[in-house]
């Protein structure tokens, strides 16, 4: 089985983003989505693990409720910043 080095925080932030994206008042294009996620990630502690791919989902479940709240609040802040400074092409529809 393949062993990988992963930052669990990154996987978790993406999961939470997908969950709360409909409630975020901001553009959801790839540029803005990734800008929002990277902004939040830069403010969160990374959590690296060496694991097989199959075990990653199990490890993601180990994050507690407190951390979920922190991630949501960072993503909300990030979405606001990205909304005010969008980097997507200005001639786009959204
Ligand atoms: Zn955008």
PDB file of the backbone (N, CA, C, O) and the ligand in Angstrom, with CONECT records:
HET     ZN  A 101       1
ATOM      1  N   UNK A   1       0.833  -1.207   0.000  1.00  0.00           N
ATOM      2  CA  UNK A   1       0.000   0.000   0.000  1.00  0.00           C
ATOM      3  C   UNK A   1       0.868   1.257   0.000  1.00  0.00           C
ATOM      4  O   UNK A   1       1.938   1.280   0.608  1.00  0.00           O
ATOM      5  N   UNK A   2       0.412   2.272  -0.667  1.00  0.00           N
ATOM      6  CA  UNK A   2       1.219   3.479  -0.783  1.00  0.00           C
ATOM      7  C   UNK A   2       1.199   4.305   0.508  1.00  0.00           C
ATOM      8  O   UNK A   2       0.150   4.566   1.099  1.00  0.00           O
ATOM      9  N   UNK A   3       2.393   4.696   0.909  1.00  0.00           N
ATOM     10  CA  UNK A   3       2.512   5.524   2.106  1.00  0.00           C
ATOM     11  C   UNK A   3       2.706   6.974   1.661  1.00  0.00           C
ATOM     12  O   UNK A   3       3.535   7.259   0.798  1.00  0.00           O
ATOM     13  N   UNK A   4       1.945   7.872   2.249  1.00  0.00           N
ATOM     14  CA  UNK A   4       2.027   9.272   1.828  1.00  0.00           C
ATOM     15  C   UNK A   4       2.240  10.198   3.021  1.00  0.00           C
ATOM     16  O   UNK A   4       1.887   9.875   4.155  1.00  0.00           O
ATOM     17  N   UNK A   5       2.831  11.361   2.731  1.00  0.00           N
ATOM     18  CA  UNK A   5       2.963  12.413   3.733  1.00  0.00           C
ATOM     19  C   UNK A   5       1.862  13.421   3.446  1.00  0.00           C
ATOM     20  O   UNK A   5       1.780  13.964   2.345  1.00  0.00           O
ATOM     21  N   UNK A   6       1.033  13.665   4.422  1.00  0.00           N
ATOM     22  CA  UNK A   6      -0.076  14.592   4.184  1.00  0.00           C
ATOM     23  C   UNK A   6      -0.243  15.570   5.325  1.00  0.00           C
ATOM     24  O   UNK A   6       0.042  15.263   6.483  1.00  0.00           O
ATOM     25  N   UNK A   7      -0.710  16.749   4.975  1.00  0.00           N
ATOM     26  CA  UNK A   7      -1.100  17.714   5.981  1.00  0.00           C
ATOM     27  C   UNK A   7      -2.606  17.546   6.188  1.00  0.00           C
ATOM     28  O   UNK A   7      -3.415  17.955   5.355  1.00  0.00           O
ATOM     29  N   UNK A   8      -2.954  16.944   7.304  1.00  0.00           N
ATOM     30  CA  UNK A   8      -4.367  16.660   7.577  1.00  0.00           C
ATOM     31  C   UNK A   8      -5.200  17.929   7.668  1.00  0.00           C
ATOM     32  O   UNK A   8      -6.378  17.947   7.311  1.00  0.00           O
ATOM     33  N   UNK A   9      -4.562  18.993   8.155  1.00  0.00           N
ATOM     34  CA  UNK A   9      -5.293  20.256   8.277  1.00  0.00           C
ATOM     35  C   UNK A   9      -5.800  20.691   6.908  1.00  0.00           C
ATOM     36  O   UNK A   9      -6.912  21.203   6.782  1.00  0.00           O
ATOM     37  N   UNK A  10      -4.971  20.482   5.878  1.00  0.00           N
ATOM     38  CA  UNK A  10      -5.362  20.870   4.516  1.00  0.00           C
ATOM     39  C   UNK A  10      -6.606  20.092   4.060  1.00  0.00           C
ATOM     40  O   UNK A  10      -7.557  20.676   3.539  1.00  0.00           O
ATOM     41  N   UNK A  11      -6.585  18.778   4.264  1.00  0.00           N
ATOM     42  CA  UNK A  11      -7.744  17.965   3.882  1.00  0.00           C
ATOM     43  C   UNK A  11      -8.988  18.405   4.652  1.00  0.00           C
ATOM     44  O   UNK A  11     -10.092  18.470   4.112  1.00  0.00           O
ATOM     45  N   UNK A  12      -8.769  18.703   5.931  1.00  0.00           N
ATOM     46  CA  UNK A  12      -9.896  19.058   6.783  1.00  0.00           C
ATOM     47  C   UNK A  12     -10.498  20.406   6.384  1.00  0.00           C
ATOM     48  O   UNK A  12     -11.719  20.564   6.344  1.00  0.00           O
ATOM     49  N   UNK A  13      -9.634  21.370   6.092  1.00  0.00           N
ATOM     50  CA  UNK A  13     -10.123  22.691   5.691  1.00  0.00           C
ATOM     51  C   UNK A  13     -10.932  22.581   4.389  1.00  0.00           C
ATOM     52  O   UNK A  13     -11.951  23.252   4.228  1.00  0.00           O
ATOM     53  N   UNK A  14     -10.470  21.734   3.468  1.00  0.00           N
ATOM     54  CA  UNK A  14     -11.219  21.544   2.220  1.00  0.00           C
ATOM     55  C   UNK A  14     -12.594  20.939   2.495  1.00  0.00           C
ATOM     56  O   UNK A  14     -13.594  21.342   1.901  1.00  0.00           O
ATOM     57  N   UNK A  15     -12.624  19.968   3.403  1.00  0.00           N
ATOM     58  CA  UNK A  15     -13.902  19.345   3.766  1.00  0.00           C
ATOM     59  C   UNK A  15     -14.874  20.376   4.336  1.00  0.00           C
ATOM     60  O   UNK A  15     -16.035  20.463   3.935  1.00  0.00           O
ATOM     61  N   UNK A  16     -14.351  21.154   5.290  1.00  0.00           N
ATOM     62  CA  UNK A  16     -15.204  22.151   5.939  1.00  0.00           C
ATOM     63  C   UNK A  16     -15.635  23.212   4.925  1.00  0.00           C
ATOM     64  O   UNK A  16     -16.772  23.681   4.951  1.00  0.00           O
ATOM     65  N   UNK A  17     -14.711  23.584   4.030  1.00  0.00           N
ATOM     66  CA  UNK A  17     -15.073  24.573   3.006  1.00  0.00           C
ATOM     67  C   UNK A  17     -16.259  24.072   2.180  1.00  0.00           C
ATOM     68  O   UNK A  17     -17.224  24.802   1.959  1.00  0.00           O
ATOM     69  N   UNK A  18     -16.176  22.831   1.732  1.00  0.00           N
ATOM     70  CA  UNK A  18     -17.261  22.274   0.914  1.00  0.00           C
ATOM     71  C   UNK A  18     -18.588  22.280   1.671  1.00  0.00           C
ATOM     72  O   UNK A  18     -19.656  22.486   1.094  1.00  0.00           O
ATOM     73  N   UNK A  19     -18.487  22.047   2.983  1.00  0.00           N
ATOM     74  CA  UNK A  19     -19.688  22.031   3.818  1.00  0.00           C
ATOM     75  C   UNK A  19     -20.326  23.411   3.930  1.00  0.00           C
ATOM     76  O   UNK A  19     -21.542  23.556   3.809  1.00  0.00           O
ATOM     77  N   UNK A  20     -19.499  24.414   4.159  1.00  0.00           N
ATOM     78  CA  UNK A  20     -20.070  25.728   4.448  1.00  0.00           C
ATOM     79  C   UNK A  20     -20.097  26.660   3.231  1.00  0.00           C
ATOM     80  O   UNK A  20     -20.612  27.775   3.317  1.00  0.00           O
ATOM     81  N   UNK A  21     -19.547  26.209   2.103  1.00  0.00           N
ATOM     82  CA  UNK A  21     -19.498  27.071   0.912  1.00  0.00           C
ATOM     83  C   UNK A  21     -20.845  27.720   0.569  1.00  0.00           C
ATOM     84  O   UNK A  21     -20.882  28.905   0.236  1.00  0.00           O
ATOM     85  N   UNK A  22     -21.962  26.962   0.644  1.00  0.00           N
ATOM     86  CA  UNK A  22     -23.247  27.581   0.291  1.00  0.00           C
ATOM     87  C   UNK A  22     -23.616  28.764   1.190  1.00  0.00           C
ATOM     88  O   UNK A  22     -24.381  29.640   0.786  1.00  0.00           O
ATOM     89  N   UNK A  23     -23.072  28.785   2.405  1.00  0.00           N
ATOM     90  CA  UNK A  23     -23.418  29.874   3.323  1.00  0.00           C
ATOM     91  C   UNK A  23     -22.448  31.049   3.217  1.00  0.00           C
ATOM     92  O   UNK A  23     -22.691  32.111   3.790  1.00  0.00           O
ATOM     93  N   UNK A  24     -21.348  30.859   2.482  1.00  0.00           N
ATOM     94  CA  UNK A  24     -20.369  31.943   2.358  1.00  0.00           C
ATOM     95  C   UNK A  24     -20.806  32.912   1.265  1.00  0.00           C
ATOM     96  O   UNK A  24     -21.128  32.515   0.145  1.00  0.00           O
ATOM     97  N   UNK A  25     -20.807  34.185   1.620  1.00  0.00           N
ATOM     98  CA  UNK A  25     -21.231  35.200   0.670  1.00  0.00           C
ATOM     99  C   UNK A  25     -20.017  35.646  -0.150  1.00  0.00           C
ATOM    100  O   UNK A  25     -19.491  36.743   0.038  1.00  0.00           O
ATOM    101  N   UNK A  26     -19.584  34.771  -1.062  1.00  0.00           N
ATOM    102  CA  UNK A  26     -18.435  35.131  -1.879  1.00  0.00           C
ATOM    103  C   UNK A  26     -18.422  34.287  -3.149  1.00  0.00           C
ATOM    104  O   UNK A  26     -19.166  33.315  -3.279  1.00  0.00           O
ATOM    105  N   UNK A  27     -17.566  34.681  -4.073  1.00  0.00           N
ATOM    106  CA  UNK A  27     -17.419  33.975  -5.342  1.00  0.00           C
ATOM    107  C   UNK A  27     -16.848  32.571  -5.086  1.00  0.00           C
ATOM    108  O   UNK A  27     -15.988  32.397  -4.223  1.00  0.00           O
ATOM    109  N   UNK A  28     -17.326  31.583  -5.834  1.00  0.00           N
ATOM    110  CA  UNK A  28     -16.876  30.207  -5.615  1.00  0.00           C
ATOM    111  C   UNK A  28     -16.048  29.681  -6.794  1.00  0.00           C
ATOM    112  O   UNK A  28     -15.904  28.469  -6.951  1.00  0.00           O
ATOM    113  N   UNK A  29     -15.507  30.571  -7.615  1.00  0.00           N
ATOM    114  CA  UNK A  29     -14.682  30.100  -8.727  1.00  0.00           C
ATOM    115  C   UNK A  29     -13.403  29.467  -8.171  1.00  0.00           C
ATOM    116  O   UNK A  29     -13.082  29.656  -6.998  1.00  0.00           O
ATOM    117  N   UNK A  30     -12.680  28.725  -8.992  1.00  0.00           N
ATOM    118  CA  UNK A  30     -11.497  28.018  -8.517  1.00  0.00           C
ATOM    119  C   UNK A  30     -10.494  28.952  -7.858  1.00  0.00           C
ATOM    120  O   UNK A  30      -9.946  28.646  -6.799  1.00  0.00           O
ATOM    121  N   UNK A  31     -10.259  30.096  -8.495  1.00  0.00           N
ATOM    122  CA  UNK A  31      -9.301  31.051  -7.953  1.00  0.00           C
ATOM    123  C   UNK A  31      -9.705  31.497  -6.541  1.00  0.00           C
ATOM    124  O   UNK A  31      -8.901  31.456  -5.610  1.00  0.00           O
ATOM    125  N   UNK A  32     -10.953  31.918  -6.405  1.00  0.00           N
ATOM    126  CA  UNK A  32     -11.409  32.422  -5.108  1.00  0.00           C
ATOM    127  C   UNK A  32     -11.498  31.307  -4.065  1.00  0.00           C
ATOM    128  O   UNK A  32     -11.184  31.509  -2.892  1.00  0.00           O
ATOM    129  N   UNK A  33     -11.932  30.124  -4.519  1.00  0.00           N
ATOM    130  CA  UNK A  33     -12.039  28.994  -3.601  1.00  0.00           C
ATOM    131  C   UNK A  33     -10.657  28.657  -3.019  1.00  0.00           C
ATOM    132  O   UNK A  33     -10.501  28.501  -1.808  1.00  0.00           O
ATOM    133  N   UNK A  34      -9.664  28.550  -3.907  1.00  0.00           N
ATOM    134  CA  UNK A  34      -8.332  28.190  -3.427  1.00  0.00           C
ATOM    135  C   UNK A  34      -7.680  29.321  -2.643  1.00  0.00           C
ATOM    136  O   UNK A  34      -6.936  29.070  -1.695  1.00  0.00           O
ATOM    137  N   UNK A  35      -7.952  30.561  -3.029  1.00  0.00           N
ATOM    138  CA  UNK A  35      -7.438  31.696  -2.253  1.00  0.00           C
ATOM    139  C   UNK A  35      -8.007  31.668  -0.842  1.00  0.00           C
ATOM    140  O   UNK A  35      -7.293  31.907   0.132  1.00  0.00           O
ATOM    141  N   UNK A  36      -9.295  31.375  -0.742  1.00  0.00           N
ATOM    142  CA  UNK A  36      -9.950  31.318   0.572  1.00  0.00           C
ATOM    143  C   UNK A  36      -9.333  30.213   1.422  1.00  0.00           C
ATOM    144  O   UNK A  36      -9.030  30.411   2.599  1.00  0.00           O
ATOM    145  N   UNK A  37      -9.151  29.049   0.807  1.00  0.00           N
ATOM    146  CA  UNK A  37      -8.595  27.915   1.532  1.00  0.00           C
ATOM    147  C   UNK A  37      -7.144  28.175   1.948  1.00  0.00           C
ATOM    148  O   UNK A  37      -6.753  27.848   3.068  1.00  0.00           O
ATOM    149  N   UNK A  38      -6.354  28.756   1.059  1.00  0.00           N
ATOM    150  CA  UNK A  38      -4.949  28.985   1.424  1.00  0.00           C
ATOM    151  C   UNK A  38      -4.830  30.065   2.492  1.00  0.00           C
ATOM    152  O   UNK A  38      -3.963  29.981   3.361  1.00  0.00           O
ATOM    153  N   UNK A  39      -5.685  31.070   2.437  1.00  0.00           N
ATOM    154  CA  UNK A  39      -5.678  32.112   3.471  1.00  0.00           C
ATOM    155  C   UNK A  39      -5.938  31.478   4.835  1.00  0.00           C
ATOM    156  O   UNK A  39      -5.235  31.756   5.806  1.00  0.00           O
ATOM    157  N   UNK A  40      -6.950  30.630   4.893  1.00  0.00           N
ATOM    158  CA  UNK A  40      -7.284  29.977   6.160  1.00  0.00           C
ATOM    159  C   UNK A  40      -6.155  29.049   6.602  1.00  0.00           C
ATOM    160  O   UNK A  40      -5.801  29.013   7.781  1.00  0.00           O
ATOM    161  N   UNK A  41      -5.594  28.299   5.655  1.00  0.00           N
ATOM    162  CA  UNK A  41      -4.534  27.347   6.005  1.00  0.00           C
ATOM    163  C   UNK A  41      -3.300  28.036   6.572  1.00  0.00           C
ATOM    164  O   UNK A  41      -2.643  27.498   7.463  1.00  0.00           O
ATOM    165  N   UNK A  42      -2.986  29.207   6.069  1.00  0.00           N
ATOM    166  CA  UNK A  42      -1.821  29.934   6.570  1.00  0.00           C
ATOM    167  C   UNK A  42      -2.001  30.386   8.011  1.00  0.00           C
ATOM    168  O   UNK A  42      -1.031  30.743   8.680  1.00  0.00           O
ATOM    169  N   UNK A  43      -3.235  30.372   8.487  1.00  0.00           N
ATOM    170  CA  UNK A  43      -3.495  30.790   9.856  1.00  0.00           C
ATOM    171  C   UNK A  43      -3.776  29.622  10.791  1.00  0.00           C
ATOM    172  O   UNK A  43      -4.030  29.812  11.981  1.00  0.00           O
ATOM    173  N   UNK A  44      -3.730  28.432  10.249  1.00  0.00           N
ATOM    174  CA  UNK A  44      -4.008  27.254  11.068  1.00  0.00           C
ATOM    175  C   UNK A  44      -2.744  26.414  11.215  1.00  0.00           C
ATOM    176  O   UNK A  44      -1.864  26.429  10.354  1.00  0.00           O
ATOM    177  N   UNK A  45      -2.673  25.690  12.312  1.00  0.00           N
ATOM    178  CA  UNK A  45      -1.503  24.846  12.542  1.00  0.00           C
ATOM    179  C   UNK A  45      -1.566  23.628  11.617  1.00  0.00           C
ATOM    180  O   UNK A  45      -2.589  22.945  11.561  1.00  0.00           O
ATOM    181  N   UNK A  46      -0.477  23.354  10.890  1.00  0.00           N
ATOM    182  CA  UNK A  46      -0.481  22.152  10.053  1.00  0.00           C
ATOM    183  C   UNK A  46      -0.412  20.914  10.942  1.00  0.00           C
ATOM    184  O   UNK A  46       0.083  20.969  12.068  1.00  0.00           O
ATOM    185  N   UNK A  47      -0.906  19.814  10.428  1.00  0.00           N
ATOM    186  CA  UNK A  47      -0.804  18.563  11.183  1.00  0.00           C
ATOM    187  C   UNK A  47      -0.406  17.470  10.205  1.00  0.00           C
ATOM    188  O   UNK A  47      -1.243  16.877   9.525  1.00  0.00           O
ATOM    189  N   UNK A  48       0.881  17.225  10.157  1.00  0.00           N
ATOM    190  CA  UNK A  48       1.405  16.251   9.204  1.00  0.00           C
ATOM    191  C   UNK A  48       1.331  14.840   9.736  1.00  0.00           C
ATOM    192  O   UNK A  48       1.611  14.582  10.906  1.00  0.00           O
ATOM    193  N   UNK A  49       0.953  13.939   8.865  1.00  0.00           N
ATOM    194  CA  UNK A  49       0.951  12.523   9.225  1.00  0.00           C
ATOM    195  C   UNK A  49       1.544  11.722   8.076  1.00  0.00           C
ATOM    196  O   UNK A  49       1.455  12.111   6.912  1.00  0.00           O
ATOM    197  N   UNK A  50       2.149  10.598   8.429  1.00  0.00           N
ATOM    198  CA  UNK A  50       2.599   9.640   7.438  1.00  0.00           C
ATOM    199  C   UNK A  50       1.638   8.475   7.545  1.00  0.00           C
ATOM    200  O   UNK A  50       1.484   7.858   8.599  1.00  0.00           O
ATOM    201  N   UNK A  51       0.995   8.193   6.421  1.00  0.00           N
ATOM    202  CA  UNK A  51      -0.115   7.251   6.508  1.00  0.00           C
ATOM    203  C   UNK A  51      -0.382   6.625   5.157  1.00  0.00           C
ATOM    204  O   UNK A  51       0.117   7.094   4.134  1.00  0.00           O
ATOM    205  N   UNK A  52      -1.171   5.565   5.155  1.00  0.00           N
ATOM    206  CA  UNK A  52      -1.618   5.043   3.874  1.00  0.00           C
ATOM    207  C   UNK A  52      -2.891   5.805   3.510  1.00  0.00           C
ATOM    208  O   UNK A  52      -3.626   6.261   4.385  1.00  0.00           O
ATOM    209  N   UNK A  53      -3.141   5.936   2.203  1.00  0.00           N
ATOM    210  CA  UNK A  53      -4.294   6.704   1.732  1.00  0.00           C
ATOM    211  C   UNK A  53      -5.584   6.323   2.458  1.00  0.00           C
ATOM    212  O   UNK A  53      -6.369   7.190   2.843  1.00  0.00           O
ATOM    213  N   UNK A  54      -5.794   5.028   2.637  1.00  0.00           N
ATOM    214  CA  UNK A  54      -7.034   4.540   3.214  1.00  0.00           C
ATOM    215  C   UNK A  54      -7.287   5.007   4.632  1.00  0.00           C
ATOM    216  O   UNK A  54      -8.432   5.110   5.075  1.00  0.00           O
ATOM    217  N   UNK A  55      -6.195   5.290   5.344  1.00  0.00           N
ATOM    218  CA  UNK A  55      -6.341   5.667   6.748  1.00  0.00           C
ATOM    219  C   UNK A  55      -6.641   7.142   6.936  1.00  0.00           C
ATOM    220  O   UNK A  55      -7.012   7.571   8.029  1.00  0.00           O
ATOM    221  N   UNK A  56      -6.482   7.917   5.874  1.00  0.00           N
ATOM    222  CA  UNK A  56      -6.592   9.368   6.032  1.00  0.00           C
ATOM    223  C   UNK A  56      -7.971   9.805   6.506  1.00  0.00           C
ATOM    224  O   UNK A  56      -8.083  10.670   7.375  1.00  0.00           O
ATOM    225  N   UNK A  57      -9.025   9.214   5.941  1.00  0.00           N
ATOM    226  CA  UNK A  57     -10.368   9.618   6.336  1.00  0.00           C
ATOM    227  C   UNK A  57     -10.605   9.358   7.817  1.00  0.00           C
ATOM    228  O   UNK A  57     -11.228  10.164   8.509  1.00  0.00           O
ATOM    229  N   UNK A  58     -10.098   8.216   8.297  1.00  0.00           N
ATOM    230  CA  UNK A  58     -10.243   7.899   9.720  1.00  0.00           C
ATOM    231  C   UNK A  58      -9.569   8.961  10.566  1.00  0.00           C
ATOM    232  O   UNK A  58     -10.107   9.400  11.583  1.00  0.00           O
ATOM    233  N   UNK A  59      -8.375   9.371  10.130  1.00  0.00           N
ATOM    234  CA  UNK A  59      -7.641  10.365  10.901  1.00  0.00           C
ATOM    235  C   UNK A  59      -8.355  11.723  10.890  1.00  0.00           C
ATOM    236  O   UNK A  59      -8.307  12.473  11.864  1.00  0.00           O
ATOM    237  N   UNK A  60      -9.020  12.019   9.762  1.00  0.00           N
ATOM    238  CA  UNK A  60      -9.740  13.288   9.680  1.00  0.00           C
ATOM    239  C   UNK A  60     -10.825  13.372  10.742  1.00  0.00           C
ATOM    240  O   UNK A  60     -11.129  14.451  11.251  1.00  0.00           O
ATOM    241  N   UNK A  61     -11.405  12.228  11.070  1.00  0.00           N
ATOM    242  CA  UNK A  61     -12.481  12.196  12.067  1.00  0.00           C
ATOM    243  C   UNK A  61     -11.970  12.491  13.469  1.00  0.00           C
ATOM    244  O   UNK A  61     -12.755  12.737  14.384  1.00  0.00           O
ATOM    245  N   UNK A  62     -10.647  12.466  13.634  1.00  0.00           N
ATOM    246  CA  UNK A  62     -10.093  12.694  14.970  1.00  0.00           C
ATOM    247  C   UNK A  62     -10.051  14.170  15.352  1.00  0.00           C
ATOM    248  O   UNK A  62      -9.793  14.502  16.509  1.00  0.00           O
ATOM    249  N   UNK A  63     -10.302  15.054  14.393  1.00  0.00           N
ATOM    250  CA  UNK A  63     -10.339  16.473  14.744  1.00  0.00           C
ATOM    251  C   UNK A  63     -11.562  16.730  15.618  1.00  0.00           C
ATOM    252  O   UNK A  63     -12.639  16.189  15.371  1.00  0.00           O
ATOM    253  N   UNK A  64     -11.387  17.546  16.622  1.00  0.00           N
ATOM    254  CA  UNK A  64     -12.523  17.760  17.525  1.00  0.00           C
ATOM    255  C   UNK A  64     -13.388  18.950  17.106  1.00  0.00           C
ATOM    256  O   UNK A  64     -13.069  19.691  16.176  1.00  0.00           O
ATOM    257  N   UNK A  65     -14.470  19.091  17.818  1.00  0.00           N
ATOM    258  CA  UNK A  65     -15.453  20.118  17.506  1.00  0.00           C
ATOM    259  C   UNK A  65     -14.859  21.525  17.612  1.00  0.00           C
ATOM    260  O   UNK A  65     -15.177  22.416  16.825  1.00  0.00           O
ATOM    261  N   UNK A  66     -13.992  21.694  18.603  1.00  0.00           N
ATOM    262  CA  UNK A  66     -13.342  22.990  18.804  1.00  0.00           C
ATOM    263  C   UNK A  66     -12.570  23.398  17.547  1.00  0.00           C
ATOM    264  O   UNK A  66     -12.612  24.551  17.120  1.00  0.00           O
ATOM    265  N   UNK A  67     -11.862  22.416  16.964  1.00  0.00           N
ATOM    266  CA  UNK A  67     -11.069  22.726  15.778  1.00  0.00           C
ATOM    267  C   UNK A  67     -11.971  23.047  14.596  1.00  0.00           C
ATOM    268  O   UNK A  67     -11.656  23.915  13.782  1.00  0.00           O
ATOM    269  N   UNK A  68     -13.086  22.348  14.506  1.00  0.00           N
ATOM    270  CA  UNK A  68     -14.028  22.613  13.424  1.00  0.00           C
ATOM    271  C   UNK A  68     -14.520  24.064  13.492  1.00  0.00           C
ATOM    272  O   UNK A  68     -14.630  24.745  12.472  1.00  0.00           O
ATOM    273  N   UNK A  69     -14.808  24.516  14.705  1.00  0.00           N
ATOM    274  CA  UNK A  69     -15.260  25.887  14.913  1.00  0.00           C
ATOM    275  C   UNK A  69     -14.182  26.877  14.479  1.00  0.00           C
ATOM    276  O   UNK A  69     -14.469  27.882  13.828  1.00  0.00           O
ATOM    277  N   UNK A  70     -12.930  26.574  14.852  1.00  0.00           N
ATOM    278  CA  UNK A  70     -11.812  27.430  14.470  1.00  0.00           C
ATOM    279  C   UNK A  70     -11.683  27.501  12.952  1.00  0.00           C
ATOM    280  O   UNK A  70     -11.512  28.580  12.384  1.00  0.00           O
ATOM    281  N   UNK A  71     -11.767  26.346  12.303  1.00  0.00           N
ATOM    282  CA  UNK A  71     -11.640  26.300  10.846  1.00  0.00           C
ATOM    283  C   UNK A  71     -12.767  27.115  10.187  1.00  0.00           C
ATOM    284  O   UNK A  71     -12.527  27.878   9.251  1.00  0.00           O
ATOM    285  N   UNK A  72     -13.974  26.944  10.683  1.00  0.00           N
ATOM    286  CA  UNK A  72     -15.100  27.690  10.116  1.00  0.00           C
ATOM    287  C   UNK A  72     -14.895  29.186  10.255  1.00  0.00           C
ATOM    288  O   UNK A  72     -15.181  29.947   9.331  1.00  0.00           O
ATOM    289  N   UNK A  73     -14.398  29.608  11.415  1.00  0.00           N
ATOM    290  CA  UNK A  73     -14.233  31.038  11.619  1.00  0.00           C
ATOM    291  C   UNK A  73     -13.112  31.583  10.732  1.00  0.00           C
ATOM    292  O   UNK A  73     -13.225  32.693  10.213  1.00  0.00           O
ATOM    293  N   UNK A  74     -12.025  30.811  10.551  1.00  0.00           N
ATOM    294  CA  UNK A  74     -10.944  31.253   9.654  1.00  0.00           C
ATOM    295  C   UNK A  74     -11.442  31.316   8.209  1.00  0.00           C
ATOM    296  O   UNK A  74     -11.087  32.232   7.467  1.00  0.00           O
ATOM    297  N   UNK A  75     -12.261  30.347   7.815  1.00  0.00           N
ATOM    298  CA  UNK A  75     -12.773  30.329   6.431  1.00  0.00           C
ATOM    299  C   UNK A  75     -13.719  31.512   6.188  1.00  0.00           C
ATOM    300  O   UNK A  75     -13.724  32.104   5.108  1.00  0.00           O
ATOM    301  N   UNK A  76     -14.507  31.841   7.193  1.00  0.00           N
ATOM    302  CA  UNK A  76     -15.424  32.968   7.060  1.00  0.00           C
ATOM    303  C   UNK A  76     -14.646  34.265   6.894  1.00  0.00           C
ATOM    304  O   UNK A  76     -14.981  35.102   6.056  1.00  0.00           O
ATOM    305  N   UNK A  77     -13.589  34.422   7.716  1.00  0.00           N
ATOM    306  CA  UNK A  77     -12.717  35.594   7.596  1.00  0.00           C
ATOM    307  C   UNK A  77     -12.063  35.629   6.220  1.00  0.00           C
ATOM    308  O   UNK A  77     -12.025  36.667   5.559  1.00  0.00           O
ATOM    309  N   UNK A  78     -11.547  34.471   5.800  1.00  0.00           N
ATOM    310  CA  UNK A  78     -10.852  34.362   4.523  1.00  0.00           C
ATOM    311  C   UNK A  78     -11.776  34.734   3.364  1.00  0.00           C
ATOM    312  O   UNK A  78     -11.370  35.433   2.435  1.00  0.00           O
ATOM    313  N   UNK A  79     -13.017  34.263   3.427  1.00  0.00           N
ATOM    314  CA  UNK A  79     -13.968  34.533   2.351  1.00  0.00           C
ATOM    315  C   UNK A  79     -14.212  36.033   2.232  1.00  0.00           C
ATOM    316  O   UNK A  79     -14.372  36.563   1.133  1.00  0.00           O
ATOM    317  N   UNK A  80     -14.237  36.699   3.367  1.00  0.00           N
ATOM    318  CA  UNK A  80     -14.457  38.148   3.378  1.00  0.00           C
ATOM    319  C   UNK A  80     -13.277  38.874   2.706  1.00  0.00           C
ATOM    320  O   UNK A  80     -13.465  39.775   1.888  1.00  0.00           O
ATOM    321  N   UNK A  81     -12.061  38.455   3.075  1.00  0.00           N
ATOM    322  CA  UNK A  81     -10.866  39.066   2.499  1.00  0.00           C
ATOM    323  C   UNK A  81     -10.824  38.852   0.980  1.00  0.00           C
ATOM    324  O   UNK A  81     -10.532  39.770   0.214  1.00  0.00           O
ATOM    325  N   UNK A  82     -11.123  37.616   0.569  1.00  0.00           N
ATOM    326  CA  UNK A  82     -11.080  37.291  -0.861  1.00  0.00           C
ATOM    327  C   UNK A  82     -12.169  38.055  -1.622  1.00  0.00           C
ATOM    328  O   UNK A  82     -11.971  38.487  -2.757  1.00  0.00           O
ATOM    329  N   UNK A  83     -13.302  38.205  -0.976  1.00  0.00           N
ATOM    330  CA  UNK A  83     -14.398  38.930  -1.616  1.00  0.00           C
ATOM    331  C   UNK A  83     -14.008  40.397  -1.863  1.00  0.00           C
ATOM    332  O   UNK A  83     -14.344  40.989  -2.888  1.00  0.00           O
ATOM    333  N   UNK A  84     -13.290  40.951  -0.888  1.00  0.00           N
ATOM    334  CA  UNK A  84     -12.877  42.347  -1.021  1.00  0.00           C
ATOM    335  C   UNK A  84     -11.691  42.533  -1.970  1.00  0.00           C
ATOM    336  O   UNK A  84     -11.504  43.606  -2.542  1.00  0.00           O
ATOM    337  N   UNK A  85     -10.898  41.475  -2.127  1.00  0.00           N
ATOM    338  CA  UNK A  85      -9.741  41.532  -3.024  1.00  0.00           C
ATOM    339  C   UNK A  85      -9.736  40.355  -3.982  1.00  0.00           C
ATOM    340  O   UNK A  85      -8.807  39.548  -3.959  1.00  0.00           O
ATOM    341  N   UNK A  86     -10.743  40.240  -4.816  1.00  0.00           N
ATOM    342  CA  UNK A  86     -10.807  39.059  -5.692  1.00  0.00           C
ATOM    343  C   UNK A  86      -9.676  39.072  -6.714  1.00  0.00           C
ATOM    344  O   UNK A  86      -9.330  40.116  -7.269  1.00  0.00           O
ATOM    345  N   UNK A  87      -9.108  37.891  -6.952  1.00  0.00           N
ATOM    346  CA  UNK A  87      -8.000  37.803  -7.908  1.00  0.00           C
ATOM    347  C   UNK A  87      -8.440  37.157  -9.210  1.00  0.00           C
ATOM    348  O   UNK A  87      -7.632  37.017 -10.128  1.00  0.00           O
ATOM    349  N   UNK A  88      -9.715  36.757  -9.312  1.00  0.00           N
ATOM    350  CA  UNK A  88     -10.180  36.178 -10.568  1.00  0.00           C
ATOM    351  C   UNK A  88     -10.242  37.291 -11.626  1.00  0.00           C
ATOM    352  O   UNK A  88     -10.237  38.480 -11.305  1.00  0.00           O
ATOM    353  N   UNK A  89     -10.300  36.880 -12.851  1.00  0.00           N
ATOM    354  CA  UNK A  89     -10.301  37.877 -13.912  1.00  0.00           C
ATOM    355  C   UNK A  89     -11.539  38.752 -13.804  1.00  0.00           C
ATOM    356  O   UNK A  89     -12.657  38.263 -13.644  1.00  0.00           O
ATOM    357  N   UNK A  90     -11.312  40.052 -13.895  1.00  0.00           N
ATOM    358  CA  UNK A  90     -12.408  40.983 -13.625  1.00  0.00           C
ATOM    359  C   UNK A  90     -13.498  40.951 -14.685  1.00  0.00           C
ATOM    360  O   UNK A  90     -14.625  41.372 -14.423  1.00  0.00           O
ATOM    361  N   UNK A  91     -13.181  40.461 -15.875  1.00  0.00           N
ATOM    362  CA  UNK A  91     -14.211  40.414 -16.915  1.00  0.00           C
ATOM    363  C   UNK A  91     -15.085  39.164 -16.808  1.00  0.00           C
ATOM    364  O   UNK A  91     -15.952  38.924 -17.648  1.00  0.00           O
ATOM    365  N   UNK A  92     -14.839  38.366 -15.753  1.00  0.00           N
ATOM    366  CA  UNK A  92     -15.689  37.194 -15.575  1.00  0.00           C
ATOM    367  C   UNK A  92     -17.074  37.614 -15.112  1.00  0.00           C
ATOM    368  O   UNK A  92     -17.271  38.730 -14.631  1.00  0.00           O
ATOM    369  N   UNK A  93     -18.025  36.713 -15.263  1.00  0.00           N
ATOM    370  CA  UNK A  93     -19.409  37.065 -14.942  1.00  0.00           C
ATOM    371  C   UNK A  93     -19.656  37.307 -13.466  1.00  0.00           C
ATOM    372  O   UNK A  93     -20.450  38.170 -13.093  1.00  0.00           O
ATOM    373  N   UNK A  94     -18.968  36.537 -12.622  1.00  0.00           N
ATOM    374  CA  UNK A  94     -19.276  36.699 -11.213  1.00  0.00           C
ATOM    375  C   UNK A  94     -18.374  37.700 -10.515  1.00  0.00           C
ATOM    376  O   UNK A  94     -18.524  37.936  -9.316  1.00  0.00           O
TER     377      UNK A  94
HETATM  378 ZN    ZN A 101     -13.883  34.266  -8.142  1.00  0.00          ZN
END
